[in-house]
Amino acid sequence: MTTKNMDALKVKVEQIKSGMEEKFLTIEGRFSTMEGRIPRPNLRERRSDWRSLTRRVSFIKSHLVGLQ
């Protein structure tokens, strides 16, 4: 694997991380405006988002381990 590819992978990881942070911020914002009432469908949708994110992160991690 070339260093160019490694850099691209690192950038991707950072993008995913910042995406996760943004998601959490929107979740927190929603909850505070809802005053504790949880919008059910949105929650389900977010949970699947979180699953796909963790899956993607673990996939990248396994690749990084393979590269070392």
ChimeraX commands (.cxc) that place a marker at each C-alpha (Angstrom):
marker #1 position 0.00,0.00,0.00 radius 0.5
marker #1 position 1.36,3.39,-0.94 radius 0.5
marker #1 position 1.60,6.39,1.38 radius 0.5
marker #1 position -0.88,8.18,-0.87 radius 0.5
marker #1 position -3.47,5.48,-0.16 radius 0.5
marker #1 position -2.67,5.58,3.55 radius 0.5
marker #1 position -3.22,9.35,3.63 radius 0.5
marker #1 position -6.52,8.94,1.81 radius 0.5
marker #1 position -7.57,6.33,4.37 radius 0.5
marker #1 position -6.61,8.61,7.27 radius 0.5
marker #1 position -8.64,11.43,5.75 radius 0.5
marker #1 position -11.60,9.05,5.41 radius 0.5
marker #1 position -11.33,8.04,9.07 radius 0.5
marker #1 position -11.28,11.71,10.10 radius 0.5
marker #1 position -14.33,12.42,7.94 radius 0.5
marker #1 position -16.21,9.55,9.58 radius 0.5
marker #1 position -15.18,10.74,13.05 radius 0.5
marker #1 position -16.34,14.30,12.43 radius 0.5
marker #1 position -19.55,12.95,10.93 radius 0.5
marker #1 position -20.16,10.98,14.12 radius 0.5
marker #1 position -19.57,14.08,16.24 radius 0.5
marker #1 position -22.00,16.09,14.12 radius 0.5
marker #1 position -24.62,13.35,14.52 radius 0.5
marker #1 position -24.25,13.40,18.30 radius 0.5
marker #1 position -24.59,17.18,18.36 radius 0.5
marker #1 position -27.82,17.03,16.36 radius 0.5
marker #1 position -29.15,14.27,18.62 radius 0.5
marker #1 position -28.37,16.33,21.73 radius 0.5
marker #1 position -29.91,19.42,20.18 radius 0.5
marker #1 position -33.06,17.51,19.25 radius 0.5
marker #1 position -33.44,16.04,22.72 radius 0.5
marker #1 position -33.06,19.40,24.45 radius 0.5
marker #1 position -35.66,21.01,22.17 radius 0.5
marker #1 position -38.03,18.06,22.59 radius 0.5
marker #1 position -37.83,18.46,26.38 radius 0.5
marker #1 position -37.18,14.78,26.99 radius 0.5
marker #1 position -39.77,13.47,24.53 radius 0.5
marker #1 position -38.08,11.08,22.12 radius 0.5
marker #1 position -39.26,11.01,18.50 radius 0.5
marker #1 position -39.46,7.24,17.95 radius 0.5
marker #1 position -38.96,6.83,14.18 radius 0.5
marker #1 position -35.97,9.18,14.19 radius 0.5
marker #1 position -34.36,7.24,16.99 radius 0.5
marker #1 position -34.66,3.96,15.07 radius 0.5
marker #1 position -33.20,5.60,11.98 radius 0.5
marker #1 position -30.26,6.98,13.97 radius 0.5
marker #1 position -29.57,3.64,15.59 radius 0.5
marker #1 position -29.07,2.03,12.18 radius 0.5
marker #1 position -26.83,4.97,11.22 radius 0.5
marker #1 position -24.72,4.27,14.28 radius 0.5
marker #1 position -24.51,0.57,13.39 radius 0.5
marker #1 position -23.32,1.27,9.86 radius 0.5
marker #1 position -20.79,3.78,11.22 radius 0.5
marker #1 position -19.32,1.32,13.72 radius 0.5
marker #1 position -19.21,-1.34,11.01 radius 0.5
marker #1 position -17.34,1.05,8.72 radius 0.5
marker #1 position -14.90,2.07,11.45 radius 0.5
marker #1 position -14.11,-1.55,12.38 radius 0.5
marker #1 position -13.63,-2.33,8.68 radius 0.5
marker #1 position -11.10,0.50,8.37 radius 0.5
marker #1 position -9.39,-0.54,11.60 radius 0.5
marker #1 position -8.92,-4.10,10.31 radius 0.5
marker #1 position -7.43,-2.67,7.12 radius 0.5
marker #1 position -5.04,-0.45,9.06 radius 0.5
marker #1 position -3.90,-3.43,11.13 radius 0.5
marker #1 position -3.27,-5.38,7.92 radius 0.5
marker #1 position -1.14,-2.54,6.55 radius 0.5
marker #1 position 1.34,-2.27,9.39 radius 0.5
marker link #1:1,2 radius 0.2
marker link #1:2,3 radius 0.2
marker link #1:3,4 radius 0.2
marker link #1:4,5 radius 0.2
marker link #1:5,6 radius 0.2
marker link #1:6,7 radius 0.2
marker link #1:7,8 radius 0.2
marker link #1:8,9 radius 0.2
marker link #1:9,10 radius 0.2
marker link #1:10,11 radius 0.2
marker link #1:11,12 radius 0.2
marker link #1:12,13 radius 0.2
marker link #1:13,14 radius 0.2
marker link #1:14,15 radius 0.2
marker link #1:15,16 radius 0.2
marker link #1:16,17 radius 0.2
marker link #1:17,18 radius 0.2
marker link #1:18,19 radius 0.2
marker link #1:19,20 radius 0.2
marker link #1:20,21 radius 0.2
marker link #1:21,22 radius 0.2
marker link #1:22,23 radius 0.2
marker link #1:23,24 radius 0.2
marker link #1:24,25 radius 0.2
marker link #1:25,26 radius 0.2
marker link #1:26,27 radius 0.2
marker link #1:27,28 radius 0.2
marker link #1:28,29 radius 0.2
marker link #1:29,30 radius 0.2
marker link #1:30,31 radius 0.2
marker link #1:31,32 radius 0.2
marker link #1:32,33 radius 0.2
marker link #1:33,34 radius 0.2
marker link #1:34,35 radius 0.2
marker link #1:35,36 radius 0.2
marker link #1:36,37 radius 0.2
marker link #1:37,38 radius 0.2
marker link #1:38,39 radius 0.2
marker link #1:39,40 radius 0.2
marker link #1:40,41 radius 0.2
marker link #1:41,42 radius 0.2
marker link #1:42,43 radius 0.2
marker link #1:43,44 radius 0.2
marker link #1:44,45 radius 0.2
marker link #1:45,46 radius 0.2
marker link #1:46,47 radius 0.2
marker link #1:47,48 radius 0.2
marker link #1:48,49 radius 0.2
marker link #1:49,50 radius 0.2
marker link #1:50,51 radius 0.2
marker link #1:51,52 radius 0.2
marker link #1:52,53 radius 0.2
marker link #1:53,54 radius 0.2
marker link #1:54,55 radius 0.2
marker link #1:55,56 radius 0.2
marker link #1:56,57 radius 0.2
marker link #1:57,58 radius 0.2
marker link #1:58,59 radius 0.2
marker link #1:59,60 radius 0.2
marker link #1:60,61 radius 0.2
marker link #1:61,62 radius 0.2
marker link #1:62,63 radius 0.2
marker link #1:63,64 radius 0.2
marker link #1:64,65 radius 0.2
marker link #1:65,66 radius 0.2
marker link #1:66,67 radius 0.2
marker link #1:67,68 radius 0.2
view
